[in-house]
Amino acid sequence: MSSDWTACTLGEIVTLQRGFDLPVQNRKDGAFAVIASTGPVGTHAEFQVMGPGVVIGRSGSIGGGQYIDSPFWPLNTTL
């Protein structure tokens, strides 16, 4: 097997960051998906992350990943 792979740490290629608070009463209907650990839960007029991105649940539904290809708002239940 050829070795085209380079050894590195996960932190060298991935940034894990907690999502952002956005209570339901503060959401303004818009074009950007609001992503929870279980998947999309609505929309908002602003985004926090320029997609594409991978969202992983850190609370509620821990683990499973979601690929988001457009700008979005990851909630505080995600990484």
N, CA, C and O atoms as CSV, one atom per row, in Angstrom:
chain,resi,resn,atom,element,x,y,z
A,1,MET,N,N,0.842,-1.178,0.000
A,1,MET,CA,C,0.000,0.000,0.000
A,1,MET,C,C,0.885,1.239,0.000
A,1,MET,O,O,1.811,1.343,0.804
A,2,SER,N,N,0.601,2.183,-0.904
A,2,SER,CA,C,1.425,3.392,-0.954
A,2,SER,C,C,1.057,4.307,0.203
A,2,SER,O,O,-0.057,4.259,0.724
A,3,SER,N,N,2.006,5.134,0.593
A,3,SER,CA,C,1.794,6.003,1.749
A,3,SER,C,C,1.722,7.460,1.305
A,3,SER,O,O,2.716,8.184,1.363
A,4,ASP,N,N,0.531,7.889,0.859
A,4,ASP,CA,C,0.315,9.282,0.490
A,4,ASP,C,C,-0.224,10.083,1.669
A,4,ASP,O,O,-0.533,11.267,1.534
A,5,TRP,N,N,-0.333,9.438,2.812
A,5,TRP,CA,C,-0.868,10.073,3.999
A,5,TRP,C,C,0.250,10.716,4.813
A,5,TRP,O,O,1.375,10.215,4.844
A,6,THR,N,N,-0.064,11.812,5.461
A,6,THR,CA,C,0.871,12.481,6.354
A,6,THR,C,C,0.345,12.369,7.777
A,6,THR,O,O,-0.834,12.617,8.030
A,7,ALA,N,N,1.210,12.001,8.695
A,7,ALA,CA,C,0.812,11.912,10.100
A,7,ALA,C,C,0.650,13.316,10.683
A,7,ALA,O,O,1.500,14.182,10.476
A,8,CYS,N,N,-0.452,13.536,11.415
A,8,CYS,CA,C,-0.689,14.817,12.077
A,8,CYS,C,C,-1.688,14.590,13.202
A,8,CYS,O,O,-2.268,13.511,13.327
A,9,THR,N,N,-1.879,15.606,14.006
A,9,THR,CA,C,-2.881,15.521,15.060
A,9,THR,C,C,-4.204,16.047,14.517
A,9,THR,O,O,-4.221,16.806,13.549
A,10,LEU,N,N,-5.306,15.649,15.134
A,10,LEU,CA,C,-6.617,16.121,14.721
A,10,LEU,C,C,-6.696,17.647,14.798
A,10,LEU,O,O,-7.291,18.287,13.931
A,11,GLY,N,N,-6.099,18.218,15.828
A,11,GLY,CA,C,-6.123,19.668,16.014
A,11,GLY,C,C,-5.408,20.444,14.919
A,11,GLY,O,O,-5.636,21.645,14.769
A,12,GLU,N,N,-4.549,19.785,14.151
A,12,GLU,CA,C,-3.870,20.453,13.047
A,12,GLU,C,C,-4.763,20.627,11.821
A,12,GLU,O,O,-4.470,21.448,10.952
A,13,ILE,N,N,-5.842,19.864,11.747
A,13,ILE,CA,C,-6.688,19.938,10.554
A,13,ILE,C,C,-8.148,20.274,10.842
A,13,ILE,O,O,-8.902,20.580,9.918
A,14,VAL,N,N,-8.561,20.223,12.117
A,14,VAL,CA,C,-9.950,20.458,12.480
A,14,VAL,C,C,-10.022,21.410,13.664
A,14,VAL,O,O,-9.215,21.330,14.590
A,15,THR,N,N,-11.000,22.317,13.624
A,15,THR,CA,C,-11.274,23.174,14.766
A,15,THR,C,C,-12.603,22.751,15.367
A,15,THR,O,O,-13.626,22.775,14.682
A,16,LEU,N,N,-12.603,22.363,16.643
A,16,LEU,CA,C,-13.839,22.041,17.344
A,16,LEU,C,C,-14.213,23.250,18.196
A,16,LEU,O,O,-13.461,23.655,19.082
A,17,GLN,N,N,-15.373,23.814,17.921
A,17,GLN,CA,C,-15.822,25.001,18.637
A,17,GLN,C,C,-17.279,24.819,19.029
A,17,GLN,O,O,-18.089,24.348,18.231
A,18,ARG,N,N,-17.603,25.184,20.231
A,18,ARG,CA,C,-18.983,25.122,20.708
A,18,ARG,C,C,-19.837,26.065,19.867
A,18,ARG,O,O,-19.375,27.127,19.449
A,19,GLY,N,N,-21.101,25.666,19.618
A,19,GLY,CA,C,-22.037,26.502,18.878
A,19,GLY,C,C,-22.404,27.764,19.656
A,19,GLY,O,O,-21.788,28.084,20.672
A,20,PHE,N,N,-23.399,28.462,19.171
A,20,PHE,CA,C,-23.758,29.773,19.696
A,20,PHE,C,C,-25.178,29.775,20.256
A,20,PHE,O,O,-26.073,29.128,19.713
A,21,ASP,N,N,-25.369,30.512,21.347
A,21,ASP,CA,C,-26.702,30.654,21.936
A,21,ASP,C,C,-27.612,31.406,20.966
A,21,ASP,O,O,-27.191,32.368,20.323
A,22,LEU,N,N,-28.845,30.962,20.871
A,22,LEU,CA,C,-29.868,31.667,20.085
A,22,LEU,C,C,-31.239,31.164,20.535
A,22,LEU,O,O,-31.822,30.284,19.903
A,23,PRO,N,N,-31.754,31.735,21.644
A,23,PRO,CA,C,-33.065,31.314,22.134
A,23,PRO,C,C,-34.139,31.527,21.056
A,23,PRO,O,O,-34.036,32.434,20.230
A,24,VAL,N,N,-35.149,30.688,21.086
A,24,VAL,CA,C,-36.221,30.751,20.089
A,24,VAL,C,C,-36.807,32.157,19.997
A,24,VAL,O,O,-37.073,32.643,18.898
A,25,GLN,N,N,-37.009,32.812,21.131
A,25,GLN,CA,C,-37.623,34.144,21.113
A,25,GLN,C,C,-36.730,35.205,20.459
A,25,GLN,O,O,-37.212,36.290,20.132
A,26,ASN,N,N,-35.454,34.915,20.266
A,26,ASN,CA,C,-34.545,35.875,19.625
A,26,ASN,C,C,-34.341,35.591,18.137
A,26,ASN,O,O,-33.647,36.351,17.461
A,27,ARG,N,N,-34.919,34.533,17.622
A,27,ARG,CA,C,-34.749,34.187,16.210
A,27,ARG,C,C,-35.659,35.044,15.333
A,27,ARG,O,O,-36.825,35.281,15.648
A,28,LYS,N,N,-35.083,35.499,14.221
A,28,LYS,CA,C,-35.839,36.262,13.232
A,28,LYS,C,C,-35.847,35.434,11.957
A,28,LYS,O,O,-34.788,35.083,11.437
A,29,ASP,N,N,-37.027,35.121,11.454
A,29,ASP,CA,C,-37.148,34.270,10.278
A,29,ASP,C,C,-36.250,34.791,9.157
A,29,ASP,O,O,-36.227,35.987,8.863
A,30,GLY,N,N,-35.519,33.878,8.544
A,30,GLY,CA,C,-34.599,34.271,7.488
A,30,GLY,C,C,-34.158,33.084,6.668
A,30,GLY,O,O,-34.772,32.017,6.710
A,31,ALA,N,N,-33.086,33.277,5.918
A,31,ALA,CA,C,-32.628,32.284,4.941
A,31,ALA,C,C,-31.614,31.291,5.484
A,31,ALA,O,O,-31.245,30.354,4.776
A,32,PHE,N,N,-31.150,31.465,6.724
A,32,PHE,CA,C,-30.049,30.646,7.225
A,32,PHE,C,C,-30.538,29.586,8.214
A,32,PHE,O,O,-31.280,29.883,9.150
A,33,ALA,N,N,-30.108,28.353,7.986
A,33,ALA,CA,C,-30.525,27.241,8.840
A,33,ALA,C,C,-29.959,27.390,10.247
A,33,ALA,O,O,-28.802,27.770,10.432
A,34,VAL,N,N,-30.794,27.085,11.233
A,34,VAL,CA,C,-30.375,26.975,12.625
A,34,VAL,C,C,-30.222,25.478,12.876
A,34,VAL,O,O,-31.174,24.712,12.727
A,35,ILE,N,N,-28.999,25.067,13.262
A,35,ILE,CA,C,-28.682,23.649,13.383
A,35,ILE,C,C,-28.500,23.265,14.848
A,35,ILE,O,O,-27.684,23.857,15.555
A,36,ALA,N,N,-29.264,22.272,15.297
A,36,ALA,CA,C,-29.124,21.703,16.637
A,36,ALA,C,C,-28.412,20.362,16.521
A,36,ALA,O,O,-28.098,19.918,15.417
A,37,SER,N,N,-28.159,19.724,17.640
A,37,SER,CA,C,-27.467,18.431,17.617
A,37,SER,C,C,-28.271,17.361,16.886
A,37,SER,O,O,-27.710,16.364,16.430
A,38,THR,N,N,-29.581,17.564,16.773
A,38,THR,CA,C,-30.445,16.589,16.096
A,38,THR,C,C,-30.741,16.954,14.646
A,38,THR,O,O,-31.390,16.184,13.938
A,39,GLY,N,N,-30.273,18.120,14.190
A,39,GLY,CA,C,-30.516,18.552,12.814
A,39,GLY,C,C,-31.087,19.955,12.766
A,39,GLY,O,O,-31.102,20.653,13.780
A,40,PRO,N,N,-31.564,20.382,11.584
A,40,PRO,CA,C,-32.135,21.724,11.441
A,40,PRO,C,C,-33.374,21.892,12.313
A,40,PRO,O,O,-34.215,20.997,12.391
A,41,VAL,N,N,-33.481,23.062,12.977
A,41,VAL,CA,C,-34.626,23.335,13.850
A,41,VAL,C,C,-35.293,24.666,13.524
A,41,VAL,O,O,-36.081,25.172,14.323
A,42,GLY,N,N,-34.994,25.229,12.381
A,42,GLY,CA,C,-35.587,26.499,11.990
A,42,GLY,C,C,-34.625,27.307,11.157
A,42,GLY,O,O,-33.623,26.798,10.657
A,43,THR,N,N,-34.952,28.591,11.015
A,43,THR,CA,C,-34.101,29.513,10.260
A,43,THR,C,C,-33.904,30.795,11.051
A,43,THR,O,O,-34.591,31.052,12.040
A,44,HIS,N,N,-32.947,31.591,10.591
A,44,HIS,CA,C,-32.656,32.870,11.233
A,44,HIS,C,C,-32.167,33.841,10.172
A,44,HIS,O,O,-31.698,33.426,9.112
A,45,ALA,N,N,-32.274,35.120,10.451
A,45,ALA,CA,C,-31.881,36.160,9.501
A,45,ALA,C,C,-30.369,36.365,9.432
A,45,ALA,O,O,-29.881,37.040,8.526
A,46,GLU,N,N,-29.625,35.794,10.373
A,46,GLU,CA,C,-28.165,35.927,10.397
A,46,GLU,C,C,-27.527,34.546,10.487
A,46,GLU,O,O,-28.180,33.573,10.864
A,47,PHE,N,N,-26.244,34.470,10.138
A,47,PHE,CA,C,-25.508,33.221,10.297
A,47,PHE,C,C,-24.265,33.470,11.122
A,47,PHE,O,O,-23.802,34.606,11.225
A,48,GLN,N,N,-23.721,32.418,11.709
A,48,GLN,CA,C,-22.488,32.501,12.490
A,48,GLN,C,C,-21.325,31.807,11.794
A,48,GLN,O,O,-20.166,32.134,12.050
A,49,VAL,N,N,-21.622,30.858,10.921
A,49,VAL,CA,C,-20.565,30.071,10.261
A,49,VAL,C,C,-20.798,30.082,8.759
A,49,VAL,O,O,-21.904,29.818,8.288
A,50,MET,N,N,-19.751,30.389,8.019
A,50,MET,CA,C,-19.811,30.325,6.565
A,50,MET,C,C,-19.555,28.878,6.157
A,50,MET,O,O,-18.447,28.372,6.334
A,51,GLY,N,N,-20.575,28.205,5.611
A,51,GLY,CA,C,-20.402,26.821,5.177
A,51,GLY,C,C,-19.409,26.721,4.043
A,51,GLY,O,O,-19.054,27.740,3.450
A,52,PRO,N,N,-18.956,25.539,3.727
A,52,PRO,CA,C,-19.440,24.291,4.293
A,52,PRO,C,C,-18.827,24.015,5.666
A,52,PRO,O,O,-17.771,24.538,6.023
A,53,GLY,N,N,-19.534,23.171,6.420
A,53,GLY,CA,C,-19.050,22.798,7.732
A,53,GLY,C,C,-19.647,21.482,8.175
A,53,GLY,O,O,-20.655,21.025,7.637
A,54,VAL,N,N,-19.017,20.885,9.153
A,54,VAL,CA,C,-19.515,19.649,9.751
A,54,VAL,C,C,-19.919,19.974,11.179
A,54,VAL,O,O,-19.145,20.561,11.935
A,55,VAL,N,N,-21.127,19.591,11.541
A,55,VAL,CA,C,-21.656,19.851,12.870
A,55,VAL,C,C,-21.805,18.514,13.592
A,55,VAL,O,O,-22.373,17.563,13.056
A,56,ILE,N,N,-21.290,18.460,14.806
A,56,ILE,CA,C,-21.371,17.253,15.629
A,56,ILE,C,C,-22.112,17.597,16.903
A,56,ILE,O,O,-21.833,18.622,17.525
A,57,GLY,N,N,-23.052,16.755,17.299
A,57,GLY,CA,C,-23.807,16.993,18.520
A,57,GLY,C,C,-22.928,16.862,19.756
A,57,GLY,O,O,-22.139,15.923,19.860
A,58,ARG,N,N,-23.057,17.800,20.696
A,58,ARG,CA,C,-22.315,17.726,21.957
A,58,ARG,C,C,-23.255,17.590,23.142
A,58,ARG,O,O,-22.810,17.372,24.269
A,59,SER,N,N,-24.561,17.718,22.892
A,59,SER,CA,C,-25.576,17.606,23.934
A,59,SER,C,C,-26.863,17.142,23.271
A,59,SER,O,O,-27.155,17.541,22.143
A,60,GLY,N,N,-27.620,16.325,23.939
A,60,GLY,CA,C,-28.846,15.802,23.337
A,60,GLY,C,C,-28.525,14.578,22.505
A,60,GLY,O,O,-28.504,13.460,23.021
A,61,SER,N,N,-28.279,14.778,21.231
A,61,SER,CA,C,-27.902,13.696,20.328
A,61,SER,C,C,-26.393,13.773,20.114
A,61,SER,O,O,-25.929,14.383,19.150
A,62,ILE,N,N,-25.642,13.164,20.997
A,62,ILE,CA,C,-24.180,13.256,20.963
A,62,ILE,C,C,-23.631,12.371,19.857
A,62,ILE,O,O,-24.070,11.236,19.672
A,63,GLY,N,N,-22.671,12.905,19.133
A,63,GLY,CA,C,-21.971,12.098,18.145
A,63,GLY,C,C,-22.307,12.445,16.721
A,63,GLY,O,O,-21.650,13.294,16.119
A,64,GLY,N,N,-23.326,11.803,16.163
A,64,GLY,CA,C,-23.650,11.893,14.740
A,64,GLY,C,C,-23.330,13.224,14.092
A,64,GLY,O,O,-23.572,14.279,14.679
A,65,GLY,N,N,-22.795,13.182,12.903
A,65,GLY,CA,C,-22.386,14.390,12.207
A,65,GLY,C,C,-23.363,14.811,11.127
A,65,GLY,O,O,-24.106,13.995,10.582
A,66,GLN,N,N,-23.346,16.098,10.830
A,66,GLN,CA,C,-24.144,16.667,9.757
A,66,GLN,C,C,-23.241,17.530,8.897
A,66,GLN,O,O,-22.438,18.303,9.421
A,67,TYR,N,N,-23.361,17.407,7.590
A,67,TYR,CA,C,-22.618,18.257,6.665
A,67,TYR,C,C,-23.555,19.367,6.215
A,67,TYR,O,O,-24.628,19.097,5.677
A,68,ILE,N,N,-23.154,20.610,6.432
A,68,ILE,CA,C,-23.956,21.768,6.044
A,68,ILE,C,C,-23.170,22.520,4.974
A,68,ILE,O,O,-22.036,22.932,5.217
A,69,ASP,N,N,-23.760,22.704,3.794
A,69,ASP,CA,C,-22.984,23.284,2.689
A,69,ASP,C,C,-23.192,24.780,2.470
A,69,ASP,O,O,-22.585,25.354,1.566
A,70,SER,N,N,-24.028,25.419,3.271
A,70,SER,CA,C,-24.265,26.854,3.120
A,70,SER,C,C,-24.083,27.538,4.480
A,70,SER,O,O,-23.936,26.852,5.491
A,71,PRO,N,N,-24.091,28.869,4.524
A,71,PRO,CA,C,-23.950,29.553,5.811
A,71,PRO,C,C,-25.052,29.104,6.786
A,71,PRO,O,O,-26.185,28.858,6.372
A,72,PHE,N,N,-24.715,28.999,8.083
A,72,PHE,CA,C,-25.676,28.490,9.056
A,72,PHE,C,C,-25.356,29.007,10.459
A,72,PHE,O,O,-24.312,29.614,10.699
A,73,TRP,N,N,-26.284,28.746,11.372
A,73,TRP,CA,C,-26.126,29.099,12.783
A,73,TRP,C,C,-26.130,27.812,13.599
A,73,TRP,O,O,-27.197,27.242,13.829
A,74,PRO,N,N,-24.961,27.334,14.048
A,74,PRO,CA,C,-24.920,26.143,14.909
A,74,PRO,C,C,-25.277,26.530,16.340
A,74,PRO,O,O,-24.677,27.438,16.915
A,75,LEU,N,N,-26.251,25.838,16.903
A,75,LEU,CA,C,-26.672,26.139,18.270
A,75,LEU,C,C,-25.637,25.621,19.292
A,75,LEU,O,O,-24.738,24.852,18.952
A,76,ASN,N,N,-25.789,26.055,20.520
A,76,ASN,CA,C,-24.840,25.714,21.579
A,76,ASN,C,C,-24.868,24.242,21.968
A,76,ASN,O,O,-24.091,23.831,22.829
A,77,THR,N,N,-25.735,23.437,21.363
A,77,THR,CA,C,-25.754,22.000,21.619
A,77,THR,C,C,-24.833,21.261,20.648
A,77,THR,O,O,-24.803,20.030,20.624
A,78,THR,N,N,-24.081,22.025,19.847
A,78,THR,CA,C,-23.233,21.413,18.806
A,78,THR,C,C,-21.779,21.845,18.927
A,78,THR,O,O,-21.434,22.785,19.643
A,79,LEU,N,N,-20.947,21.120,18.199
A,79,LEU,CA,C,-19.546,21.501,17.977
A,79,LEU,C,C,-19.382,21.688,16.485
A,79,LEU,O,O,-18.290,22.013,16.019
